[in-house]
Amino acid sequence: MQGSALSEAPTTSMQFGRLRFVLILALLASNLLVGVLSLFFLRSMDRRYSALFDRSVPLINNLRTLTRELGSVQRMARRISDPNNETDWIALLPQMEDGSNSAKAHAVEISSMELLKGTRHVGAMANFGREYDDKVDAFLALARARKISEANQYNIDVLRPAYDHYMDALDGVANFVEREGSDLRVRYAQESRLFGGFLLAFAGWPLLAAGVIIVVMALLVIGLLVAVFFPRLFAPRTATH
């Protein structure tokens, strides 16, 4: 019986050695898989952030330029309509017209940008921009006709409100771009939590395997102890007559 136990010992040792080798390979493979999945996830988020960045930065820059040009046009309208404090107001007329034309070009460029395609902001900006441009042309016509008092009243009653409406539309575009970035950050946080939970569950399999091995080993040890100290439980029963 002892010889049989000794002959089985190397076989058991070899089996555990193979099992240990398989577990090590599985652990390495799982770590590699976790690394690959993490790399793909990070690269996916990087592409999405880069795409939003590439679309947002030119739009924001053009919005700033357009806002600055519109502010300059409106300041010149105020100076032109107050000739008592602006003696060279006639020289401001072509400057105001050039500023208005430059603002129109930037507005068209903004409307054609990919981030705004299919949104309501394009139509709102175009409508208020067209309305403001018409009001600027009407103001310039009054100033060129030297109807300064009428131009001043037109600036107060008509041109300035149109400017405010146009600026509100541009603020809506800027808020839209900001929301796009915020929404992407929220989606990134949600996906990161889900992906992190998946990785945690997947990376925890060695602990589960170790627990199973410990349970199996404990059962084997208990069985061995029972076989040693209570051999009668495993002894063949003799038939009684």
C-alpha positions in Angstrom: 0.0 0.0 0.0 2.9 2.4 0.8 4.5 1.5 -2.5 1.3 2.4 -4.3 1.1 5.7 -2.5 4.7 6.5 -3.4 4.1 5.7 -7.0 1.1 8.0 -7.1 3.0 10.9 -5.5 5.1 11.8 -8.6 2.0 11.6 -10.8 0.1 14.0 -8.5 3.1 16.3 -8.4 3.3 16.3 -12.2 -0.4 17.1 -12.5 -0.1 20.0 -10.1 2.9 21.2 -12.0 1.0 21.2 -15.2 -1.9 22.9 -13.6 0.4 25.6 -12.2 1.9 26.1 -15.7 -1.5 26.4 -17.3 -2.6 28.9 -14.6 0.5 31.0 -15.2 -0.1 31.0 -19.0 -3.8 32.0 -18.4 -2.8 34.8 -16.1 -0.3 36.2 -18.6 -2.9 35.9 -21.4 -5.5 37.7 -19.3 -3.1 40.5 -18.5 -2.2 40.8 -22.1 -5.9 40.9 -23.1 -6.7 43.5 -20.4 -3.8 45.7 -21.7 -5.0 45.4 -25.3 -8.6 46.2 -24.4 -7.4 49.2 -22.3 -5.3 50.4 -25.3 -8.3 50.2 -27.7 -10.6 52.0 -25.2 -8.1 54.8 -24.6 -7.4 55.2 -28.4 -11.2 55.3 -29.1 -11.7 58.1 -26.5 -8.7 59.9 -27.8 -10.1 59.8 -31.4 -13.4 61.2 -30.2 -11.9 63.9 -28.2 -9.5 64.8 -31.0 -12.5 65.0 -33.5 -14.4 67.3 -31.2 -11.3 69.4 -30.6 -10.6 69.7 -34.3 -14.2 70.8 -35.0 -14.6 73.0 -31.9 -11.4 75.1 -31.9 -11.8 76.7 -35.4 -15.5 77.4 -34.6 -14.7 79.0 -31.3 -11.9 81.1 -32.9 -14.3 82.3 -35.7 -17.0 83.1 -33.1 -14.6 85.3 -31.2 -13.5 87.0 -34.4 -17.1 87.6 -35.5 -18.1 88.9 -32.0 -15.1 91.3 -32.0 -16.0 92.5 -35.5 -19.7 93.0 -34.7 -18.7 94.9 -31.6 -16.4 97.2 -33.6 -19.2 97.8 -36.2 -21.6 98.7 -33.4 -19.1 101.1 -31.7 -18.5 102.9 -35.0 -22.3 103.3 -35.5 -22.4 105.0 -32.1 -19.5 107.3 -33.0 -20.9 108.1 -36.4 -24.3 109.1 -34.9 -22.6 111.5 -32.5 -20.8 114.0 -34.7 -20.4 116.5 -31.9 -17.9 114.2 -30.2 -16.5 112.6 -33.4 -15.4 115.3 -35.8 -14.0 112.8 -38.4 -17.2 110.7 -38.5 -17.2 110.6 -42.3 -14.0 108.6 -42.4 -15.7 106.0 -40.2 -18.3 105.1 -42.8 -16.0 103.0 -45.1 -14.5 101.4 -42.0 -17.9 100.4 -40.7 -18.9 99.0 -44.1 -15.6 97.0 -44.3 -16.1 95.7 -40.8 -19.7 94.6 -41.7 -18.5 92.8 -44.8 -15.8 91.0 -42.9 -18.4 89.9 -40.3 -20.6 88.6 -43.0 -17.8 86.5 -44.4 -17.0 85.0 -41.0 -20.7 84.3 -40.3 -21.0 82.3 -43.6 -17.8 80.4 -42.7 -19.2 79.5 -39.3 -22.5 78.4 -40.7 -20.8 75.9 -43.0 -18.8 74.3 -40.2 -19.4 70.6 -39.6 -20.2 70.8 -35.9 -23.2 73.0 -36.6 -24.6 71.1 -39.6 -28.2 70.0 -39.0 -28.6 72.2 -35.8 -31.1 74.9 -35.2 -28.3 77.3 -34.4 -27.4 77.7 -38.1 -30.8 79.0 -39.0 -31.1 81.3 -36.0 -27.7 82.8 -36.6 -28.4 83.2 -40.4 -31.7 84.9 -39.7 -30.5 87.3 -37.1 -27.3 88.0 -39.0 -29.2 88.8 -42.2 -31.5 91.1 -40.2 -28.5 92.9 -38.6 -26.7 93.3 -41.9 -29.8 94.9 -43.4 -30.0 97.3 -40.5 -26.4 98.2 -40.9 -26.9 99.0 -44.6 -29.9 101.2 -43.7 -27.9 103.0 -41.0 -25.0 103.7 -43.4 -27.5 105.0 -46.0 -28.9 107.5 -43.4 -25.4 108.6 -42.4 -24.2 109.0 -46.0 -27.3 111.2 -46.6 -26.1 113.2 -43.5 -29.3 112.5 -41.7 -27.4 112.2 -38.5 -30.3 112.7 -36.0 -32.3 110.1 -37.8 -29.3 107.8 -37.9 -28.8 108.2 -34.2 -32.5 107.4 -33.5 -32.3 104.4 -35.9 -29.2 103.2 -34.0 -31.0 103.3 -30.7 -34.4 102.0 -31.8 -33.5 99.5 -34.5 -29.8 98.7 -35.0 -28.9 98.1 -31.3 -31.8 95.7 -30.7 -30.8 93.8 -33.9 -27.3 93.6 -32.6 -28.4 92.2 -29.3 -30.5 89.6 -31.0 -27.6 88.6 -33.2 -25.3 88.3 -30.1 -27.8 86.1 -28.4 -27.8 83.8 -31.3 -24.0 83.6 -31.2 -24.1 83.0 -27.5 -26.4 80.0 -28.3 -23.8 78.6 -30.7 -21.1 79.0 -28.1 -23.2 77.3 -25.5 -24.0 74.5 -27.9 -20.2 73.8 -28.4 -19.7 73.9 -24.7 -22.6 71.4 -24.2 -21.0 69.1 -26.8 -17.8 69.0 -24.8 -19.7 68.4 -21.5 -21.8 65.6 -23.0 -18.7 63.9 -24.3 -17.1 64.1 -20.8 -20.2 62.6 -19.3 -20.2 59.8 -21.8 -16.5 59.2 -21.2 -17.1 59.0 -17.4 -20.0 56.5 -17.9 -18.0 54.4 -20.3 -15.0 54.5 -18.0 -17.0 53.2 -15.1 -18.5 50.4 -17.2 -15.2 49.5 -18.7 -13.5 49.6 -15.3 -16.1 47.3 -13.8 -15.6 44.9 -16.7 -11.8 44.9 -16.2 -12.1 44.5 -12.5 -14.4 41.5 -13.0 -12.2 40.0 -15.7 -8.9 40.6 -13.8 -10.4 39.0 -10.7 -10.5 35.5 -12.2 -7.1 34.5 -10.7 -8.6 35.1 -7.2 -11.6 33.0 -8.1 -9.3 30.3 -9.5 -7.1 30.5 -6.4 -10.2 30.1 -4.2 -11.3 27.0 -6.1 -7.8 25.5 -5.8 -7.8 26.2 -2.1 -11.1 24.5 -1.7 -10.0 21.5 -3.7 -6.8 21.2 -1.8 -8.6 21.5 1.5 -11.0 18.7 0.5 -8.0 16.5 -0.6 -6.2 17.1 2.7 -9.4 16.4 4.7 -9.9 13.2 2.6 -6.2 12.2 3.2 -6.5 12.8 7.0 -9.7 10.8 7.1 -8.1 8.0 5.2 -5.1 8.0 7.6 -6.9 8.3 10.9 -10.1 6.5 10.0 -9.0 3.7 7.7 -12.0 1.6 8.6 -14.3 4.0 6.7 -12.5 3.0 3.5 -12.0 -0.7 4.3 -13.9 -3.2 2.2 -16.9 -4.6 4.0 -17.0 -8.4 4.4 -20.2 -10.1 3.7 -21.9 -11.7 6.8 -23.6 -14.9 6.7 
